[in-house]
Amino acid sequence: MGEKGNSSPMLLSFTPEEPRRSMNVPQRFAENPMGYDPHIELVSQNSTNKGKAKELNIDVEENVAFSPPFKKAQKPKTKPPGPAISKEQEEFEQNVIKQLKNMKTYRPYFSYITAIIQVIILVASLFPQTGGSLAEWGISTVEKTKLVKTFSNPVNQTVLIAQNLWYGPSTFALLHFGAKYSPCMRSNDFIDVIANNIQKEESSFGCCINNKNECGMMNSTSCYGHKAFYNSSCADVTQCKNATILRPCCYGIEGRCQLLTQDQCDLIEGLWHEDKSQCSGNNGVNCMSKICGIGGFRDSSPDQWWRIFTAIFMHIGVIHLVFNILFQLTVCAEIETFAGPWRTALMYIISGVGGNIIAAIFAPKSVSAGSSGSLYGMIAVSTVETFHSWQILPNRIRQTLRLFIMLVIFLGIGTLPWIDNWAHAGGFVVGIFCGMAFLPYLQFGKWDDRRKKIFKIFSIIMLIVGAVIGMAVFYAAPNPDFCSWCHYVDCVPYTSDLCSSESS
């Protein structure tokens, strides 16, 4: 080995037999000297060493050994320690993690089954074979002209037929399948006024016979120019027993009735009663019972209170159904995965029923259907869940903005015909209480747990009291005109006759 000085570099040279324990050389080469190149490995002692290293194009530092591929040794990086966690914070996090692990997850069977039922009901309401009928698609009304037989001579008559913006069933089909409509559920003052006017008009009717020996009930003035007039019912006139062509025709959704031929009644899409001779009286017909359908009324008064339930599972058209099902299979199904099917069913149905009760009070003249009240309730439940989990919720602003956007979209859709904004508003309010009453929650300390339990008890009481008060107000306030502007919340007339389809 060469001499070692204080100011001159020393080139390391050795034979494989020489020991290398005392050298500043990587251990792997000490253990395997045959892999070491004596013409390259340097140990820098001073500036002269560095100059020599530059001649060999090698970067060196003092007391640092180099080996192929001649890269500078990297000092290990150490991660700076994070902020210290207090014992209370650690216990809090462990408690939350434990609660999350103990929460069950469910498959959204209720959301899927409900969607299937809604599809089946809509399809059935579109086809005559199942008692339904498809309305013409459009945003207002359409004129329909046809040559029809009348009591005198055949004439061309023109009527206005309501269109369905959502590509769905007619108004009659909606009613016959269980849509929400207050006059089918309770007595209404405006329906009683129409029935009384019909009865008053028919009190002066007699049996009129035309020149073709066909009969019909009308007053003497209308019978002028025809063959004969009898001041009695056509049922009591022998020659009219099989020749009466004017029969009661129930049309519209307000129980209106007129004595028409079958052609005339079909033109206005009414219900013709060939076994009756008058609209009122002993031989008359209860038009509201026939228009509401589903077995009619048990007595003469409306009693179909169950429409607040059936309307939840109906939809006014294919477009409406697609919107609601997409929402139901996302937001509603997401809630069901942690709330379970039974809790979700309770919140869904109670929100829908509550919304329909509010709608029946404030918009009694409107026919409406759909699960929008229930879905608005589920938006409210999501809102409750957001604030229940606020302490650990990521992206709080985004979550809140998402809920707000959904609220605005559904409120905008609710201004169109047959979709009830009152049901939306009512469903949302009821959904808030449902969420606090039935939604499982995480508790972040004793006070948080106590507060949420108080809200839970309070919400259950409010749901019971609200249901009792709502039904009492509904049956005690049959006057539909107590709120003159309420119908604008339910339907905004973007065109002159857009909202008229609700009352056709």
Secondary structure, DSSP 8 states (H G I E B T S, - for coil): -----SSS-------TTS--TTSSS-HHHHH-GGG--TTT-----SHHHHHHHHHTT----TT----TTT----------------HHHHHHHHHHHHHHHH------HHHHHHHHHHHHHHHHTT-GGGT--B--BSSSEEEEEEEE--SSS-EEEEEEEE-BTTS-B-HHHHHHTT-B-GGGTS--HHHHHHHHHHHHHHTT-EEEE-TTS-EEEE-TTTTTTSSEEESS-GGG-GGGTTTB--EEEEETTTTEEEEE-HHHHHHTT-EE-TT-S-SSSTT---HHHHHH-TT--SSSS---TTHHHHGGG--SSHHHHHHHHHHIIIIIHHHHHHH-HHHHHHHHHHHHHHHHHHHHHH-TT--B-SSHHHHHHHHHHHHHHHHHTGGG-SSHHHHHHHHHHHHHHHHHHTTSTT--HHHHHHHHHHHHHHHHHH------SHHHHHHHHHHHHHHHHHHHHHHHHHHHHHHH---TTSSTTHHHHH---SSTTSGGGGG-
